[in-house]
Amino acid sequence: MERQRQIYKVTLVGGAVNVVLLVFKFVAGIVGHSAAMVADAVHSLSDFVTDIIVLVFVRISGKPKDKSHDYGHGKYETLAMTIIGMALLVVAIGIVYGGVMKIAAWLNGHQLEAPGTLALWAALLSVALKEAVYRYSMVEARRLNSQAVEANAWHHRSDALSSVGTAVGIGGAIFLGQRWTVLDPVASVIVGLFIVKVSIDLLRNGIGDLMEQSLPDEVEAEILQLAASVPGIAEPHDLRTRRIGNHYAIELHILMDGDIPLRTAHDRASEVEDLLRAHYGEETHVAVHVEPKQ
């Protein structure tokens, strides 16, 4: 419950910043005639929507296991990360498309309106605030071991970096003269392509976990090493791993002397389970199958 409250706190801080920025950016983009700033405002709007997604799904994922969910509800947090990735991808495609259309119009002789200084100040403010929220969220995501908060942190970072590109484009369009007003939509395209990359990374990780992707090779090697370190345990093998939200699920086979008492074999297997839970967290699902040595 404490972990859930902390996730809510981090998400609400980011949500408050997003509300302030999306209003300011929309006003600055419209008043300042900046396509890049309007695109940035849409990005902030998607940030706010994903904050709501995190709040809803983390509440569900925090429920204990029940009759219909023997392994708990942790996958809902992974689902939240995947939805965030999808939302980012849709936003990114829209930003790139809008920027390309403006560039095409400029190439065909259409005169683009130079953005105003209000849009530039909005971009600079967004860089400062979103980078601060990213750093705060990432620290808390690692402390809480939360996929959804980490995904949301990257959403904040993508907004900060997109605002850097926006500021460069708007600043160039303002200070270099009418011939360079195309820098504003060029900046929006660069921003959109960056967001595409971030969204694909989030989708790859989220879908991988939802499809029961195994833990990284280095983690699996560590699991086998830990199991083998227990006295009386030999040749841990047939390891199967996956993530359940922010927890690990580990299943493996071990060999023991076939002549020892059943209770001794049980106690040693329990020692392996306790060691893995101590290392990876008390919520880690561990199943150990004992086999006799030949």
N, C-alpha and C positions, 0 to 999 in steps of 0.2 A: 504493500500500500504506500509506503514511504517513497519507493522508486517511482510509482505512478504519479504521486504528487510532485516530485521533482521534475518529471518529464512535462507535466502540465505547466509548471512554473517557467521552464525554459521556452516552451512553445508559446505561452502567453506573452512573454517578453518580445519574442520575435514577431508575434502577431500584432502587438501594439505598434512596433516600429513599421511594420508593413502597411498598416492602416494610414499612418501619418504620411509615409512616403508615396503611397499610391494616389492619395488625394492631391498632394503637392505636385507630383509628376504629371498627372493628367492636366491639372490647371496650367502648369508650366509648359507642357507640350502643346496644348491648344493655344494658349495666349502667345507662346514664343514661337509658334509655327515650326515645331521640330518633330519630324517623323521618328527620329531616333529616340527622343524623349517619350513620345507616346508609346513606342515599342517597349521602352524601359518601364513605363507605367503598367503596361499589360503584364510584364514579367512580375512586377510587384503584386499585382492582383492575383496572379497564379501562386505566388508565395503565400498570400493570405488564405487562399483556398486550401493549400496543402497544410497550413497550420491547423485548419479545422479538421482535415482528414486525420492528421496525427492525433489530435485530441480524441476523436471518436474511436479510432482503431486501437490506440494504446489502452483505452478504458476496457475494450473487449479483450485484448490480449492479456490484461492483468487478471482476468478471472481464473480461478483455480480449475483443475481438471474436473470433469463431471462424467456422467454416464455416456454421453455422446462424444466426449473428447477426452479419451484416455491419456493423451499426451499433453493436455492443456490447450490453451488458446494462443500460444506464442506465434503461430503462423500469421495471425492477423496483423502483427507488427510488420512482418515481411511483406504482406499484401499491401500495407500502407506505403511502404517504400516503393513497391512496384507501381502503384497508382500515381505516386508523386513523379516517378520517372516518365510515365505516360503523359501526365499533365505538362511536364516540362517539354517533352518532345512536340506536343501539339502547339504549345506557345512558340517554340523555336521555329517550327515550320512556317507559322503565320508571320513571324517577324522577318524571316528570310524572304518570303514571298513578297511582302509589302515593300521591303527595301529594293529588291530586284526590279519590281514594277516602276518604282521612282527613278532608279538608275536608267532603265530602258527609256522612260519618258524624257529624261535629261539628254540621253544620246540622240533622241529624235528631235531635239531642239526646244523642248519644253523648259521654260525658265523656272527653276526651283526657288522658293522664297527662303531667304536667309533666316536662320533661327535667331531668337532674341537671347539676351544675356540671362534672363530669368531661367531659361532652360539649362544654361550652363551651370548656374548656381545650384539648381536642383540636382544635376548630375553629380557635382562635387559633394553635396550633402549626402547623397545616396551612397557614394563610395565610402565615406567615413562611417556612416551608421551601419551599413550592411556588413562591412568588414569587421566591425566591433561585435556585431551580433553573431557572425560566423565563428569568430574565435571563442566567444562565450559558449555557443551551442556545441562546438566540437569538443571542448574540454568536458562539458557535461555529458555528451554522448559517450565518450570513452569511459568516464567515471561510472555511468549508469549502464554501460554496455547495451546501448539502444540503437538498433538499425534505423528506426524511424527518425530519431533525433539526428543521427548522423546524416541521413539522406536530406533532412530539412536543413542541416547546417550547410551542406553543399549547395542547396538551393539558395541560401543566403549569399554564399561565396560567388555563385554564378551571377547573382544580381549585382554584387559589388563589382565584379570584373566587367559585366556588361555595361555598368555605369562608367567605368574607366573608358571603354571604347566609345560610349555615348559622349562623354566629356571631350575626348579628342576630336571626334567628328564635329560636334557642335562648335567647339573652340576654333577648329580650322575653318569651318564655314563662316564664322563670325569675323575672324581676324585676317583671313587671307583674301577676302573680297568675294564679289558675286560669282566669279568664275569657279570658285571652289565650294559652292553650296552643295554640290553632289557628295561632299564628304559626310554630310549628315546621313543620307540613306546608306552610304558605304559602311559607315560605322554600325548601323542597325543590322546589316547583313553579317558583318564580322561577329557582332554580339550573338546573333541567332545561330551561327555555325558553332560557336563555343558552347552554347546551351544544348545544341544537338549532341555534342560529345558527352557532356555531363549526363544528359538524360539516358543515353545509350548505356553508359557505365552503370547507372542505377538500375536500369531494366535488366541488364545482363546478370547483375548480382541478385536482384530480387527474384527473377524467373528461375535462376539457378537453384536458389534455396527452395522455392516452391516446387521444383521438379526433383527434390531430394538430392541435390548435388552434394558430393562428398566434401569433407573438410579439406583444407590445403594439405599437400604432401608433407610439409614440415610438421604440421599438427598431428597427422596420423603417425609419423615416425616417432614423435614425442610420446604419444599414447602407448605405443608398443614398448618403448624404452621404459616408461614408468611401470607398466604391467610386469615386465621382465625383472624389474628391480626388487620385487617382493620375493623373499626367501621361499624356496619350494616350488616356484612357478617356472615353467619352461616353455619356450617356443610359443609365445602369444601369436595367434594367426587368425585368418578369416575375419579381419577387422572390417566393420561397417560403420560409417559415420554420416551424420547430417546435422543440419541446424534446425532447431525448433524455436523460431523467433530469436531471442537473445541467448538461448541455451543450446548446449550440445547434446546430441544423442549418440551414444557409443555402444556398440555390441562387438564382442570378440570371444574367441575360443582360447583356452589355455590348457597346457598339459601338466599333470601331476602324477606322482607315484601312485600306481593303481592299488597298492596294498595298504595305504594309510586309511584310518577310520573316516567314515562319511562326514562326521562333525569337523574333523581337522580340514578336510577338503573344503567344506562349506566356509569355515572361518578364513581360510586363505583366499578363497574367492571373494569373500566380503572385504578382506583387506585390500584387494585390488580395486574393488568398487569405491571404498572409502578414500583411497589414495587419489583416484581420478576425480572424485567429487571435491576433494580438498584442493586439487589443482585447478579445476575448471569451473567450480561453483557448485553449491549444494543442490541447485535445481537440475544439474546434469543427469540425464537419463543414462544409466549404465546397466547393461545385461551381460553377464559372464557365463559362458558355457564351459564346463569342466570335462576334460577327456583324460583317460589314463594313458600313461606312457606305454609304448609297445615293448 
